Amino acid sequence: MGRISSLVIGLMACLMAASVRGEDPYIFYTWNVTYGTVAPLGVEQQGILINGLFPGPEINCSSNNNIVVNVFNFLDEPLLFTWHGIQHRKNSWQDGTLGAQCPILPGTNYTYHFQVKDQIGSYFYYPSIGMHRAVGGFGGLRIYSRLLIPVPYADPADEFWVLIGDWYGKSHQTLSQFLDSGRSIGRPSGVHINGKNGGLEPAYTMEPGKTYKYRICNVGIKD
């Protein structure tokens, strides 16, 4: 009887082990969001930096990865981030939309946790309340295909981000005051690419005969 019981227990353990499925990989980021000096059009002004960077750091992942971003808000006003183009299935409170999620108050932190489920391609993130997006806080979000699902073209020699946006040369507080008073914010002062406008230094270096991939996103506040 004891032998039969041990065989049954062993069989059950094998079946349970076979039924266990590991989670998809996790990728962790820690962001410190601060004010800082930026000058996309050559004139210095206050902008929003993430870990001291403008544009912010890239999120680099593969399809089905779990993304965990711990955001520390060192601004003097509430903050939220949204993940443009990412499908938030059954967890809209991670989308960073005011009303679906409470703002991250100054001096506090919040940890976003979402899965880039069955998605590949080029996306971006940005701060979603006030006019924060007009002065920074944006960056690229790259999702590769899983190795089991190959893309229908050869790997490029390299990949480059092209984050294009309008720039107003005014603080986000000033732009907010314009809108709150019923005024138009008018035309932008110029356009930036990756936080810069022109210059003699090339943005990227390429070699003849090779193929390159450009990941292009409009991070501006107007289409």
DRENMITOR-517632 format. One record per residue (C-alpha): residue number from 1; residue in three letters; x, y, z. Coordinates in nm, 2 decimals. Layout:
<node><pos>NUM</pos><code>ALA</code><X>X</X><Y>Y</Y><Z>Z</Z></node>
...
***
This chain:
<node><pos>1</pos><code>MET</code><X>0.00</X><Y>0.00</Y><Z>0.00</Z></node>
<node><pos>2</pos><code>GLY</code><X>0.28</X><Y>0.23</Y><Z>0.09</Z></node>
<node><pos>3</pos><code>ARG</code><X>0.45</X><Y>0.15</Y><Z>-0.24</Z></node>
<node><pos>4</pos><code>ILE</code><X>0.14</X><Y>0.24</Y><Z>-0.44</Z></node>
<node><pos>5</pos><code>SER</code><X>0.10</X><Y>0.57</Y><Z>-0.25</Z></node>
<node><pos>6</pos><code>SER</code><X>0.46</X><Y>0.66</Y><Z>-0.33</Z></node>
<node><pos>7</pos><code>LEU</code><X>0.41</X><Y>0.58</Y><Z>-0.70</Z></node>
<node><pos>8</pos><code>VAL</code><X>0.09</X><Y>0.79</Y><Z>-0.71</Z></node>
<node><pos>9</pos><code>ILE</code><X>0.26</X><Y>1.08</Y><Z>-0.54</Z></node>
<node><pos>10</pos><code>GLY</code><X>0.55</X><Y>1.06</Y><Z>-0.78</Z></node>
<node><pos>11</pos><code>LEU</code><X>0.32</X><Y>1.05</Y><Z>-1.08</Z></node>
<node><pos>12</pos><code>MET</code><X>0.13</X><Y>1.36</Y><Z>-0.95</Z></node>
<node><pos>13</pos><code>ALA</code><X>0.46</X><Y>1.55</Y><Z>-0.90</Z></node>
<node><pos>14</pos><code>CYS</code><X>0.56</X><Y>1.47</Y><Z>-1.26</Z></node>
<node><pos>15</pos><code>LEU</code><X>0.23</X><Y>1.59</Y><Z>-1.39</Z></node>
<node><pos>16</pos><code>MET</code><X>0.25</X><Y>1.92</Y><Z>-1.19</Z></node>
<node><pos>17</pos><code>ALA</code><X>0.60</X><Y>1.98</Y><Z>-1.30</Z></node>
<node><pos>18</pos><code>ALA</code><X>0.50</X><Y>1.93</Y><Z>-1.66</Z></node>
<node><pos>19</pos><code>SER</code><X>0.21</X><Y>2.17</Y><Z>-1.63</Z></node>
<node><pos>20</pos><code>VAL</code><X>0.42</X><Y>2.46</Y><Z>-1.48</Z></node>
<node><pos>21</pos><code>ARG</code><X>0.49</X><Y>2.73</Y><Z>-1.73</Z></node>
<node><pos>22</pos><code>GLY</code><X>0.75</X><Y>3.00</Y><Z>-1.68</Z></node>
<node><pos>23</pos><code>GLU</code><X>0.66</X><Y>3.36</Y><Z>-1.72</Z></node>
<node><pos>24</pos><code>ASP</code><X>0.79</X><Y>3.57</Y><Z>-2.01</Z></node>
<node><pos>25</pos><code>PRO</code><X>1.11</X><Y>3.76</Y><Z>-1.93</Z></node>
<node><pos>26</pos><code>TYR</code><X>1.11</X><Y>4.07</Y><Z>-1.72</Z></node>
<node><pos>27</pos><code>ILE</code><X>1.31</X><Y>4.39</Y><Z>-1.81</Z></node>
<node><pos>28</pos><code>PHE</code><X>1.36</X><Y>4.65</Y><Z>-1.53</Z></node>
<node><pos>29</pos><code>TYR</code><X>1.42</X><Y>5.02</Y><Z>-1.56</Z></node>
<node><pos>30</pos><code>THR</code><X>1.46</X><Y>5.30</Y><Z>-1.30</Z></node>
<node><pos>31</pos><code>TRP</code><X>1.39</X><Y>5.65</Y><Z>-1.41</Z></node>
<node><pos>32</pos><code>ASN</code><X>1.47</X><Y>5.97</Y><Z>-1.22</Z></node>
<node><pos>33</pos><code>VAL</code><X>1.27</X><Y>6.25</Y><Z>-1.38</Z></node>
<node><pos>34</pos><code>THR</code><X>1.41</X><Y>6.60</Y><Z>-1.32</Z></node>
<node><pos>35</pos><code>TYR</code><X>1.42</X><Y>6.95</Y><Z>-1.47</Z></node>
<node><pos>36</pos><code>GLY</code><X>1.73</X><Y>7.04</Y><Z>-1.67</Z></node>
<node><pos>37</pos><code>THR</code><X>1.87</X><Y>7.27</Y><Z>-1.93</Z></node>
<node><pos>38</pos><code>VAL</code><X>1.79</X><Y>7.18</Y><Z>-2.29</Z></node>
<node><pos>39</pos><code>ALA</code><X>1.85</X><Y>7.38</Y><Z>-2.62</Z></node>
<node><pos>40</pos><code>PRO</code><X>1.70</X><Y>7.20</Y><Z>-2.92</Z></node>
<node><pos>41</pos><code>LEU</code><X>1.70</X><Y>7.52</Y><Z>-3.13</Z></node>
<node><pos>42</pos><code>GLY</code><X>2.02</X><Y>7.66</Y><Z>-2.98</Z></node>
<node><pos>43</pos><code>VAL</code><X>1.85</X><Y>7.87</Y><Z>-2.70</Z></node>
<node><pos>44</pos><code>GLU</code><X>1.87</X><Y>7.73</Y><Z>-2.35</Z></node>
<node><pos>45</pos><code>GLN</code><X>1.55</X><Y>7.67</Y><Z>-2.15</Z></node>
<node><pos>46</pos><code>GLN</code><X>1.41</X><Y>7.44</Y><Z>-1.89</Z></node>
<node><pos>47</pos><code>GLY</code><X>1.32</X><Y>7.09</Y><Z>-2.01</Z></node>
<node><pos>48</pos><code>ILE</code><X>1.23</X><Y>6.76</Y><Z>-1.86</Z></node>
<node><pos>49</pos><code>LEU</code><X>1.51</X><Y>6.50</Y><Z>-1.84</Z></node>
<node><pos>50</pos><code>ILE</code><X>1.50</X><Y>6.13</Y><Z>-1.76</Z></node>
<node><pos>51</pos><code>ASN</code><X>1.82</X><Y>6.00</Y><Z>-1.59</Z></node>
<node><pos>52</pos><code>GLY</code><X>1.98</X><Y>6.33</Y><Z>-1.71</Z></node>
<node><pos>53</pos><code>LEU</code><X>1.90</X><Y>6.25</Y><Z>-2.07</Z></node>
<node><pos>54</pos><code>PHE</code><X>1.71</X><Y>6.44</Y><Z>-2.34</Z></node>
<node><pos>55</pos><code>PRO</code><X>1.55</X><Y>6.26</Y><Z>-2.52</Z></node>
<node><pos>56</pos><code>GLY</code><X>1.50</X><Y>6.00</Y><Z>-2.25</Z></node>
<node><pos>57</pos><code>PRO</code><X>1.65</X><Y>5.65</Y><Z>-2.24</Z></node>
<node><pos>58</pos><code>GLU</code><X>1.54</X><Y>5.39</Y><Z>-2.48</Z></node>
<node><pos>59</pos><code>ILE</code><X>1.32</X><Y>5.10</Y><Z>-2.37</Z></node>
<node><pos>60</pos><code>ASN</code><X>1.46</X><Y>4.80</Y><Z>-2.56</Z></node>
<node><pos>61</pos><code>CYS</code><X>1.27</X><Y>4.47</Y><Z>-2.54</Z></node>
<node><pos>62</pos><code>SER</code><X>1.12</X><Y>4.18</Y><Z>-2.73</Z></node>
<node><pos>63</pos><code>SER</code><X>0.76</X><Y>4.08</Y><Z>-2.79</Z></node>
<node><pos>64</pos><code>ASN</code><X>0.59</X><Y>3.94</Y><Z>-2.48</Z></node>
<node><pos>65</pos><code>ASN</code><X>0.84</X><Y>4.08</Y><Z>-2.24</Z></node>
<node><pos>66</pos><code>ASN</code><X>0.72</X><Y>4.22</Y><Z>-1.91</Z></node>
<node><pos>67</pos><code>ILE</code><X>0.83</X><Y>4.59</Y><Z>-1.88</Z></node>
<node><pos>68</pos><code>VAL</code><X>0.88</X><Y>4.73</Y><Z>-1.53</Z></node>
<node><pos>69</pos><code>VAL</code><X>0.96</X><Y>5.10</Y><Z>-1.50</Z></node>
<node><pos>70</pos><code>ASN</code><X>1.00</X><Y>5.25</Y><Z>-1.16</Z></node>
<node><pos>71</pos><code>VAL</code><X>0.95</X><Y>5.63</Y><Z>-1.20</Z></node>
<node><pos>72</pos><code>PHE</code><X>1.07</X><Y>5.88</Y><Z>-0.94</Z></node>
<node><pos>73</pos><code>ASN</code><X>0.92</X><Y>6.22</Y><Z>-0.98</Z></node>
<node><pos>74</pos><code>PHE</code><X>1.16</X><Y>6.50</Y><Z>-0.89</Z></node>
<node><pos>75</pos><code>LEU</code><X>0.96</X><Y>6.76</Y><Z>-1.06</Z></node>
<node><pos>76</pos><code>ASP</code><X>0.75</X><Y>7.02</Y><Z>-0.85</Z></node>
<node><pos>77</pos><code>GLU</code><X>0.43</X><Y>6.90</Y><Z>-1.01</Z></node>
<node><pos>78</pos><code>PRO</code><X>0.24</X><Y>6.58</Y><Z>-1.08</Z></node>
<node><pos>79</pos><code>LEU</code><X>0.36</X><Y>6.35</Y><Z>-1.36</Z></node>
<node><pos>80</pos><code>LEU</code><X>0.24</X><Y>6.06</Y><Z>-1.57</Z></node>
<node><pos>81</pos><code>PHE</code><X>0.38</X><Y>5.86</Y><Z>-1.86</Z></node>
<node><pos>82</pos><code>THR</code><X>0.20</X><Y>5.69</Y><Z>-2.14</Z></node>
<node><pos>83</pos><code>TRP</code><X>0.33</X><Y>5.43</Y><Z>-2.38</Z></node>
<node><pos>84</pos><code>HIS</code><X>0.22</X><Y>5.53</Y><Z>-2.72</Z></node>
<node><pos>85</pos><code>GLY</code><X>0.09</X><Y>5.24</Y><Z>-2.93</Z></node>
<node><pos>86</pos><code>ILE</code><X>0.13</X><Y>4.98</Y><Z>-2.66</Z></node>
<node><pos>87</pos><code>GLN</code><X>-0.18</X><Y>4.76</Y><Z>-2.61</Z></node>
<node><pos>88</pos><code>HIS</code><X>-0.27</X><Y>4.75</Y><Z>-2.25</Z></node>
<node><pos>89</pos><code>ARG</code><X>-0.49</X><Y>4.44</Y><Z>-2.23</Z></node>
<node><pos>90</pos><code>LYS</code><X>-0.70</X><Y>4.43</Y><Z>-1.91</Z></node>
<node><pos>91</pos><code>ASN</code><X>-0.46</X><Y>4.68</Y><Z>-1.74</Z></node>
<node><pos>92</pos><code>SER</code><X>-0.56</X><Y>5.03</Y><Z>-1.86</Z></node>
<node><pos>93</pos><code>TRP</code><X>-0.44</X><Y>5.17</Y><Z>-1.53</Z></node>
<node><pos>94</pos><code>GLN</code><X>-0.08</X><Y>5.13</Y><Z>-1.66</Z></node>
<node><pos>95</pos><code>ASP</code><X>-0.15</X><Y>5.35</Y><Z>-1.96</Z></node>
<node><pos>96</pos><code>GLY</code><X>-0.07</X><Y>5.67</Y><Z>-1.78</Z></node>
<node><pos>97</pos><code>THR</code><X>-0.39</X><Y>5.84</Y><Z>-1.88</Z></node>
<node><pos>98</pos><code>LEU</code><X>-0.53</X><Y>6.09</Y><Z>-1.63</Z></node>
<node><pos>99</pos><code>GLY</code><X>-0.86</X><Y>5.94</Y><Z>-1.50</Z></node>
<node><pos>100</pos><code>ALA</code><X>-0.75</X><Y>5.58</Y><Z>-1.55</Z></node>
<node><pos>101</pos><code>GLN</code><X>-0.44</X><Y>5.64</Y><Z>-1.33</Z></node>
<node><pos>102</pos><code>CYS</code><X>-0.37</X><Y>5.88</Y><Z>-1.05</Z></node>
<node><pos>103</pos><code>PRO</code><X>-0.07</X><Y>6.12</Y><Z>-1.11</Z></node>
<node><pos>104</pos><code>ILE</code><X>0.27</X><Y>6.05</Y><Z>-0.96</Z></node>
<node><pos>105</pos><code>LEU</code><X>0.30</X><Y>6.33</Y><Z>-0.70</Z></node>
<node><pos>106</pos><code>PRO</code><X>0.62</X><Y>6.53</Y><Z>-0.65</Z></node>
<node><pos>107</pos><code>GLY</code><X>0.87</X><Y>6.35</Y><Z>-0.44</Z></node>
<node><pos>108</pos><code>THR</code><X>0.70</X><Y>6.01</Y><Z>-0.48</Z></node>
<node><pos>109</pos><code>ASN</code><X>0.75</X><Y>5.72</Y><Z>-0.72</Z></node>
<node><pos>110</pos><code>TYR</code><X>0.53</X><Y>5.47</Y><Z>-0.91</Z></node>
<node><pos>111</pos><code>THR</code><X>0.62</X><Y>5.14</Y><Z>-1.07</Z></node>
<node><pos>112</pos><code>TYR</code><X>0.46</X><Y>5.08</Y><Z>-1.41</Z></node>
<node><pos>113</pos><code>HIS</code><X>0.43</X><Y>4.71</Y><Z>-1.51</Z></node>
<node><pos>114</pos><code>PHE</code><X>0.29</X><Y>4.61</Y><Z>-1.85</Z></node>
<node><pos>115</pos><code>GLN</code><X>0.35</X><Y>4.34</Y><Z>-2.11</Z></node>
<node><pos>116</pos><code>VAL</code><X>0.42</X><Y>4.42</Y><Z>-2.48</Z></node>
<node><pos>117</pos><code>LYS</code><X>0.20</X><Y>4.13</Y><Z>-2.58</Z></node>
<node><pos>118</pos><code>ASP</code><X>0.24</X><Y>4.00</Y><Z>-2.94</Z></node>
<node><pos>119</pos><code>GLN</code><X>0.37</X><Y>4.34</Y><Z>-3.06</Z></node>
<node><pos>120</pos><code>ILE</code><X>0.68</X><Y>4.43</Y><Z>-3.26</Z></node>
<node><pos>121</pos><code>GLY</code><X>0.79</X><Y>4.76</Y><Z>-3.40</Z></node>
<node><pos>122</pos><code>SER</code><X>0.88</X><Y>5.12</Y><Z>-3.31</Z></node>
<node><pos>123</pos><code>TYR</code><X>0.69</X><Y>5.30</Y><Z>-3.04</Z></node>
<node><pos>124</pos><code>PHE</code><X>0.76</X><Y>5.58</Y><Z>-2.80</Z></node>
<node><pos>125</pos><code>TYR</code><X>0.66</X><Y>5.71</Y><Z>-2.46</Z></node>
<node><pos>126</pos><code>TYR</code><X>0.60</X><Y>6.06</Y><Z>-2.33</Z></node>
<node><pos>127</pos><code>PRO</code><X>0.46</X><Y>6.25</Y><Z>-2.03</Z></node>
<node><pos>128</pos><code>SER</code><X>0.08</X><Y>6.27</Y><Z>-2.07</Z></node>
<node><pos>129</pos><code>ILE</code><X>-0.04</X><Y>6.55</Y><Z>-1.85</Z></node>
<node><pos>130</pos><code>GLY</code><X>-0.01</X><Y>6.93</Y><Z>-1.86</Z></node>
<node><pos>131</pos><code>MET</code><X>0.22</X><Y>7.03</Y><Z>-2.15</Z></node>
<node><pos>132</pos><code>HIS</code><X>0.52</X><Y>6.83</Y><Z>-2.03</Z></node>
<node><pos>133</pos><code>ARG</code><X>0.55</X><Y>6.66</Y><Z>-2.37</Z></node>
<node><pos>134</pos><code>ALA</code><X>0.63</X><Y>7.00</Y><Z>-2.52</Z></node>
<node><pos>135</pos><code>VAL</code><X>0.96</X><Y>7.02</Y><Z>-2.32</Z></node>
<node><pos>136</pos><code>GLY</code><X>1.09</X><Y>6.67</Y><Z>-2.31</Z></node>
<node><pos>137</pos><code>GLY</code><X>1.03</X><Y>6.35</Y><Z>-2.12</Z></node>
<node><pos>138</pos><code>PHE</code><X>0.99</X><Y>6.14</Y><Z>-2.44</Z></node>
<node><pos>139</pos><code>GLY</code><X>1.19</X><Y>5.86</Y><Z>-2.58</Z></node>
<node><pos>140</pos><code>GLY</code><X>1.19</X><Y>5.55</Y><Z>-2.80</Z></node>
<node><pos>141</pos><code>LEU</code><X>1.04</X><Y>5.21</Y><Z>-2.72</Z></node>
<node><pos>142</pos><code>ARG</code><X>1.18</X><Y>4.93</Y><Z>-2.94</Z></node>
<node><pos>143</pos><code>ILE</code><X>1.01</X><Y>4.59</Y><Z>-2.96</Z></node>
<node><pos>144</pos><code>TYR</code><X>1.19</X><Y>4.31</Y><Z>-3.14</Z></node>
<node><pos>145</pos><code>SER</code><X>1.03</X><Y>3.99</Y><Z>-3.27</Z></node>
<node><pos>146</pos><code>ARG</code><X>1.09</X><Y>3.68</Y><Z>-3.07</Z></node>
<node><pos>147</pos><code>LEU</code><X>1.36</X><Y>3.45</Y><Z>-3.21</Z></node>
<node><pos>148</pos><code>LEU</code><X>1.09</X><Y>3.18</Y><Z>-3.28</Z></node>
<node><pos>149</pos><code>ILE</code><X>0.91</X><Y>3.43</Y><Z>-3.51</Z></node>
<node><pos>150</pos><code>PRO</code><X>1.16</X><Y>3.56</Y><Z>-3.77</Z></node>
<node><pos>151</pos><code>VAL</code><X>1.10</X><Y>3.88</Y><Z>-3.95</Z></node>
<node><pos>152</pos><code>PRO</code><X>1.08</X><Y>3.86</Y><Z>-4.34</Z></node>
<node><pos>153</pos><code>TYR</code><X>1.41</X><Y>4.04</Y><Z>-4.41</Z></node>
<node><pos>154</pos><code>ALA</code><X>1.77</X><Y>4.02</Y><Z>-4.32</Z></node>
<node><pos>155</pos><code>ASP</code><X>1.91</X><Y>4.19</Y><Z>-4.01</Z></node>
<node><pos>156</pos><code>PRO</code><X>2.02</X><Y>4.54</Y><Z>-4.09</Z></node>
<node><pos>157</pos><code>ALA</code><X>2.38</X><Y>4.66</Y><Z>-4.03</Z></node>
<node><pos>158</pos><code>ASP</code><X>2.25</X><Y>4.89</Y><Z>-3.76</Z></node>
<node><pos>159</pos><code>GLU</code><X>1.94</X><Y>5.07</Y><Z>-3.64</Z></node>
<node><pos>160</pos><code>PHE</code><X>1.88</X><Y>5.44</Y><Z>-3.57</Z></node>
<node><pos>161</pos><code>TRP</code><X>1.61</X><Y>5.64</Y><Z>-3.39</Z></node>
<node><pos>162</pos><code>VAL</code><X>1.47</X><Y>5.94</Y><Z>-3.56</Z></node>
<node><pos>163</pos><code>LEU</code><X>1.25</X><Y>6.12</Y><Z>-3.30</Z></node>
<node><pos>164</pos><code>ILE</code><X>1.10</X><Y>6.42</Y><Z>-3.48</Z></node>
<node><pos>165</pos><code>GLY</code><X>0.90</X><Y>6.69</Y><Z>-3.29</Z></node>
<node><pos>166</pos><code>ASP</code><X>0.80</X><Y>7.05</Y><Z>-3.29</Z></node>
<node><pos>167</pos><code>TRP</code><X>0.95</X><Y>7.29</Y><Z>-3.04</Z></node>
<node><pos>168</pos><code>TYR</code><X>0.79</X><Y>7.61</Y><Z>-2.91</Z></node>
<node><pos>169</pos><code>GLY</code><X>1.08</X><Y>7.77</Y><Z>-2.72</Z></node>
<node><pos>170</pos><code>LYS</code><X>0.84</X><Y>7.84</Y><Z>-2.43</Z></node>
<node><pos>171</pos><code>SER</code><X>0.80</X><Y>7.67</Y><Z>-2.09</Z></node>
<node><pos>172</pos><code>HIS</code><X>0.53</X><Y>7.41</Y><Z>-2.05</Z></node>
<node><pos>173</pos><code>GLN</code><X>0.37</X><Y>7.64</Y><Z>-1.78</Z></node>
<node><pos>174</pos><code>THR</code><X>0.35</X><Y>7.92</Y><Z>-2.03</Z></node>
<node><pos>175</pos><code>LEU</code><X>0.19</X><Y>7.70</Y><Z>-2.30</Z></node>
<node><pos>176</pos><code>SER</code><X>-0.06</X><Y>7.57</Y><Z>-2.04</Z></node>
<node><pos>177</pos><code>GLN</code><X>-0.15</X><Y>7.92</Y><Z>-1.94</Z></node>
<node><pos>178</pos><code>PHE</code><X>-0.22</X><Y>8.01</Y><Z>-2.31</Z></node>
<node><pos>179</pos><code>LEU</code><X>-0.45</X><Y>7.72</Y><Z>-2.35</Z></node>
<node><pos>180</pos><code>ASP</code><X>-0.63</X><Y>7.77</Y><Z>-2.01</Z></node>
<node><pos>181</pos><code>SER</code><X>-0.70</X><Y>8.13</Y><Z>-2.11</Z></node>
<node><pos>182</pos><code>GLY</code><X>-0.84</X><Y>8.03</Y><Z>-2.45</Z></node>
<node><pos>183</pos><code>ARG</code><X>-0.54</X><Y>8.15</Y><Z>-2.65</Z></node>
<node><pos>184</pos><code>SER</code><X>-0.37</X><Y>7.95</Y><Z>-2.92</Z></node>
<node><pos>185</pos><code>ILE</code><X>-0.01</X><Y>7.83</Y><Z>-2.86</Z></node>
<node><pos>186</pos><code>GLY</code><X>0.06</X><Y>7.94</Y><Z>-3.22</Z></node>
<node><pos>187</pos><code>ARG</code><X>0.32</X><Y>7.81</Y><Z>-3.45</Z></node>
<node><pos>188</pos><code>PRO</code><X>0.62</X><Y>7.62</Y><Z>-3.32</Z></node>
<node><pos>189</pos><code>SER</code><X>0.96</X><Y>7.79</Y><Z>-3.32</Z></node>
<node><pos>190</pos><code>GLY</code><X>1.11</X><Y>7.51</Y><Z>-3.51</Z></node>
<node><pos>191</pos><code>VAL</code><X>1.15</X><Y>7.13</Y><Z>-3.55</Z></node>
<node><pos>192</pos><code>HIS</code><X>1.40</X><Y>6.91</Y><Z>-3.37</Z></node>
<node><pos>193</pos><code>ILE</code><X>1.53</X><Y>6.56</Y><Z>-3.45</Z></node>
<node><pos>194</pos><code>ASN</code><X>1.65</X><Y>6.36</Y><Z>-3.15</Z></node>
<node><pos>195</pos><code>GLY</code><X>1.65</X><Y>6.68</Y><Z>-2.95</Z></node>
<node><pos>196</pos><code>LYS</code><X>1.87</X><Y>6.87</Y><Z>-3.19</Z></node>
<node><pos>197</pos><code>ASN</code><X>1.82</X><Y>7.11</Y><Z>-3.48</Z></node>
<node><pos>198</pos><code>GLY</code><X>2.09</X><Y>7.11</Y><Z>-3.75</Z></node>
<node><pos>199</pos><code>GLY</code><X>2.46</X><Y>7.13</Y><Z>-3.68</Z></node>
<node><pos>200</pos><code>LEU</code><X>2.77</X><Y>7.02</Y><Z>-3.86</Z></node>
<node><pos>201</pos><code>GLU</code><X>2.81</X><Y>6.69</Y><Z>-3.69</Z></node>
<node><pos>202</pos><code>PRO</code><X>2.63</X><Y>6.40</Y><Z>-3.86</Z></node>
<node><pos>203</pos><code>ALA</code><X>2.37</X><Y>6.23</Y><Z>-3.65</Z></node>
<node><pos>204</pos><code>TYR</code><X>2.47</X><Y>5.88</Y><Z>-3.78</Z></node>
<node><pos>205</pos><code>THR</code><X>2.75</X><Y>5.73</Y><Z>-3.98</Z></node>
<node><pos>206</pos><code>MET</code><X>2.68</X><Y>5.47</Y><Z>-4.25</Z></node>
<node><pos>207</pos><code>GLU</code><X>2.87</X><Y>5.27</Y><Z>-4.50</Z></node>
<node><pos>208</pos><code>PRO</code><X>2.79</X><Y>5.23</Y><Z>-4.87</Z></node>
<node><pos>209</pos><code>GLY</code><X>2.63</X><Y>4.90</Y><Z>-4.98</Z></node>
<node><pos>210</pos><code>LYS</code><X>2.49</X><Y>4.82</Y><Z>-4.63</Z></node>
<node><pos>211</pos><code>THR</code><X>2.12</X><Y>4.83</Y><Z>-4.52</Z></node>
<node><pos>212</pos><code>TYR</code><X>2.01</X><Y>5.03</Y><Z>-4.22</Z></node>
<node><pos>213</pos><code>LYS</code><X>1.68</X><Y>5.05</Y><Z>-4.04</Z></node>
<node><pos>214</pos><code>TYR</code><X>1.54</X><Y>5.39</Y><Z>-3.92</Z></node>
<node><pos>215</pos><code>ARG</code><X>1.28</X><Y>5.39</Y><Z>-3.65</Z></node>
<node><pos>216</pos><code>ILE</code><X>1.09</X><Y>5.71</Y><Z>-3.70</Z></node>
<node><pos>217</pos><code>CYS</code><X>0.84</X><Y>5.86</Y><Z>-3.45</Z></node>
<node><pos>218</pos><code>ASN</code><X>0.66</X><Y>6.19</Y><Z>-3.43</Z></node>
<node><pos>219</pos><code>VAL</code><X>0.71</X><Y>6.30</Y><Z>-3.06</Z></node>
<node><pos>220</pos><code>GLY</code><X>0.57</X><Y>6.65</Y><Z>-3.12</Z></node>
<node><pos>221</pos><code>ILE</code><X>0.25</X><Y>6.79</Y><Z>-2.98</Z></node>
<node><pos>222</pos><code>LYS</code><X>0.10</X><Y>6.86</Y><Z>-3.32</Z></node>
<node><pos>223</pos><code>ASP</code><X>0.05</X><Y>6.61</Y><Z>-3.60</Z></node>
***
